[in-house]
């Protein structure tokens, strides 16, 4: 059977559906984050702006992907349906997509670092976050960029059929693995650091577990990084890049989109807190019925005269709005402490009640 009569496979639909859907989802979550901040009158921070830039770049790579699949990506390089000049157009589109993807991933990680630095960790974790910024800059931005801008004439960076010229930087397989390891290490830092931070703030148990699940979702991006590294290493030996590069394209796009989606979630904590109240049963996280063998059980009541809308639940810093002055209002906090080993003559538990009143002047 001749090439013209043979039915050649085309993975264009698989590429576009899998990458476009996750791109749309990540964009929606970012929009939700920004709109929520505007509604709550929260000033946008550096991490917000960096995340917006990363999302714009992500959308750009998705649009370019439509062009590369139209020319050749997803088909075998010998497919007769590829038009003359299609390989060159595919190579140029792939080159642009790679450069933009590198920038987007680096900016995404800078956004995550900016958010983590704002949490005021201890010095050692602050140093670790800054070390991750250095790793991202060197291994995931500068070195790959050297490989994309090292050839003369400039067209040779994406068109290897250009006669003459030279490339002063050639990446090695060891460098590819180093970039993959750097990606995985920084991803783990971005997952572990928020989990450590959660142990230092006062949050309901339900919210604590919900946020742990949210942050652990960041490991999905780590999985994408691992598979991307494997595919990138295999692609260095291929003679059919338009076909064998499909999985690498999907994993690279998924890594970026998933990273944006996960990075958009932490500022939406209050929204997810309400959701977890319905999803997770109270008995799953409640400590009020723990039987005791000299184990004290604590339950702090909600201060009276405090609006739930103004309480972000993150710490004691936002017990009252910063700019509110209510004349004559009394805040009452009742602390109940029950210890099962202290019993009176009747065999009933003793209950210690401590009450404190703070009057707020106008």
N, C-alpha and C positions, 0 to 999 in steps of 0.2 A: 504494500500500500504506500503510495507517495505521500510526501509531506502535505500536499494540498488536500488530499482526501482524508488524511488522518484527523481524528477528532482530538484536538489539543485541550487539556484542562486549563481552567482559568479560576484563580482564587480571589478575584477582585471583590466579589460580594462579601466573602468571608473577611477580608481585610477591612473593608469600609464599615461593615456592620459592627464588628467587634470593637473597632477603635472609635467610631463616631458615637456610639451609644454611651460608652464610658466617658467620652469627652463632654457630651451633653450633660450627663449626670454631675460630673465634677463642676461644670460651669453653673449649674442650678444651685448646688450647695454653696458655691462661692457667693452667688447673688443673694442667697438666703442669709449668709453671714453678713454681707454688707448692708442689706436692707434692715436686718435686725439691729445692727449697730446704729443706723440712722434713726430708726424708730425709737430706740432707747436713748438717743442723744449721746451716744458714746463716740468720742473722737477717734477717727481712724488712725491707727498707728503705722509705724514703718512696716511691720509684718503684713498688715493688710494691703498696703500699696504694692509690696513685692509679690504678694500672692496674686493680686490683680494682673500684674505684668506677666507672671508665669502663665496665667490662664489665657491671656491674649495670645501669647506665643504658642500655647497648646492648640488654640483654635486655628492659628495660622498653619501649623504643621498638619492639622487635619485637612484643611483646604488643599494644601500642596499634595497630600496623599491621594486625593481624588485625581490629580493630574498625573502623578507617577503611575497609578494603576491604569489610567487610560492609555498611557504610552506603552508600558511593558511590565510593570510590577505585577506579580501573580501569574505570569505566563512563563513557559520555557523560553530560553533565549533564542532557540531555533524555530519558535512558533512563526509560521508564515503570515499570521495576522498582524504581526508587529510591522508597522509601516517603516519605510526608509527614513532614517533620522530619528526613529522612535527610541532607540537605545541611547542616543545622545541626549534627547530630551528627558528620558527617564533618569539618566545619570546626573543631569543638572538638577532636576527636582529632588532626587535623593540626597544630593550634596546640600542643597538649601535646607531640606528637612533635618538633616543631621546636625548642621550648625545651629539651627534654631532650637532643636531639641536639647542640645548641650547647654545652651544659654538658659533655657526654661528650667531644666532640672537643677542647675546651679542656683538660679534665683529662687526656686521653690525651697531649696535647702537653706538658703540665706533667710528666707521668710520664717522658716521653722526655728532657726537659731535666734532670730530677733525676738520671737515669741517666748522662747525658753529663757533668754537673758532677761526679759522683762519680769520673770517670775521670781527673781532675786534668790537664786540658789546659794548654797555655801560656796566658798572660794574654790574648792576642789572641783565641783561640778561646773562652775563658771569657766574654769581653765579647760575642762574637757570639751565644753561647747565651743570655746574658741579654737581648740585643737581640731575639732571637726570642721570648722570653717576653713582652716588652713588646708586640711586634707581635701575638702571639696574643691577649693581653688586650684590646688596643684594637680591632683590626679583626675578630677572630673571636669575641669574647665581648661586650664592652661595647656596641659600636655595633649589632650585631644584636639584643641584648637591649633596647636603647632602642626599636627598631622594634616589638618584641613587647609592650612595656609602656607605650606612649605614648598610648594612647587612653582617653578618658573618655566614657561609663561604661566600666568595665573589659571588659564583654562585647563591646564594639565591636572589641576587639583580634582577635577571631576571627569575629565575626558582623557583617559589613558591612551587614546589613539593618537594624541598629538605627538608628532615626530620631533625629536630633540628635546631640549630642556632637561631639567633635573629637579629632584626633590631632596632637600637637605635634611629632612627628618622622616625617618621610616619607623613606624611603631613595630614592636615585637609582640609575640604571644605572651611573654612574661609581663609586659606592660599592660596588656589586655586583662590578665588575671589580677594585676595590682589594682587596676581601676575598679574591677568587680569587688575585690575585697574592701576597698575604700568605700564603695557604695553601701555594702552590707554593714560595715562597722558604723558608719554615720547613721544609717537607718536604725540600728539597734540603740544607739545613743539617744535618738529622738523618741524612741518608744520607752526606754528605761527611765530617762530623766523625768518625764511627767509623772510616772508611777511613783517615783521617789518623792516628788513634790506633793502628791496627794496625801502622803502620810504625815505631812507637816501642817495641814490645814484642817479646819473643822468643817466637816461635811457629813450629812446623814449617810448611814451605811449603804442605803440603796443607791444614792448618788455616787458614792465611792466605787461600788462595783460596776455601775453603769459606765462611769468614765474609764475605768480600767479596761472594759471591753472595747470602748471607743479607741483608746490609745493602742491597744494590742492589735487593732485592725491595721495599724501601720506596718505590721510584719508582712502584710500582703505585698507592699511595695518592695520589701526585702526579697521575697520570693521572685517577684518580677525581675529584680536585679540579677539574681542568680541565673535564671533562665536566659536573660539577655546576654550575660557574660558567656554562657555555654554556646549560644547561637553565634555570637560575634566571633568566637574562636573558631568555630566550624566554618564560618563564611570565608575566612581567610584562605581556605584551600579550594573553594568551589570554582567550577567553570560555568556554572549556571546561576549567576547571582540574582537574576530577576525572579527565579523560582525558589531557590534556597534561602533567599533573604526575606521571605514572607514572615516566617516565625519571629525573626529578629525585629521586623517592623512592628508586629503586633505587640511583642513584649515591651519594646521601647515606648510605644504610645501608651500602653496600659500602665507602665511604671509611672509616667508623668501624670496621667489623669487620676490614678488612684492616690498618688501623693497629694495632689491638689484637693481631692475630695476629703481625705483624712485630715489634712491641715486646716480645712475649713470648719471642722467640727468643734474643737475646744471652746471657742467663744459662744457656741450655742448651748452651753452646759445647762442653763436654766430650762430651755425648751426640752432637752432630753431628760432632765430631772422630772419634769411633769409626765413625760412618756413612761419613764421607768416606774413611776408610782402606779401606773395601770398595768404595766407588763410584769413587773416583779412583785410577788405577793409580799405583804408586810411581814409575815412570819419568817420569810427567807432571810431577812436582814435585821429583824428586831432582836434586841438584847433583853427585852423586858421580862421574858419568861424563862430565863436561864436558871435552872435550879442551882441552889447554892450549897456549898460546903465551905462556909466562911468566905464566900466570894461576893463582894459588894456589887449590887446592880444599880446603875445610875440612869436617871432619866431627867433631862432638863426640859422644863416647860417653855413654850414660846412666850417671850416677853409680851405683855399686854400693851396695846396702843401702838403697834408696829405694823405697818402695811406689808403684806406679802410681796407686793409688786416692787417695793424698794429694797427688798432683801435679796442679795445675790447669793447668799448662802455660802460664800467662799471663805470667809473668816470673820473675825470680830470687827474688822475695819469698817464694815458697812451696816452696823446695827441700826443707825439712823442716817438719813440723807445728810451729806456733808454741809449743805447750805440751809438746812431747816432748823428753825428755832421756835419751839412750841412752848408758850408760856404756861406754866402751872401743870404741865403734864407729868405724871408719875409713872416711871417704868418699874414694874414689879417682876422679879425673877424668883421663882420658888424652886429649891433644890431638894429632892427626896432621896434619902439614902436608906436602903433596907439591908440589914445584915442578918442572915438566918441563924447565926450562932448566938445572938443576943436575945434572950427571951425572958419575960417576966414570970411571976409565979403562976399566972393563968395559962402559960404556954403560948402566948401570942407574941408575934414579932414586935419589937420596938421600932417605932418610926421616928426618925429625926427629921425635923423640918426646919430649914434655915431660910429666913426671909430677909431680903434687902430691898430698900427703896432708895431710888436716886431721883431727886427732883431736878428738873431741867429748867434753868432760868431762861426768860425770854430774851 
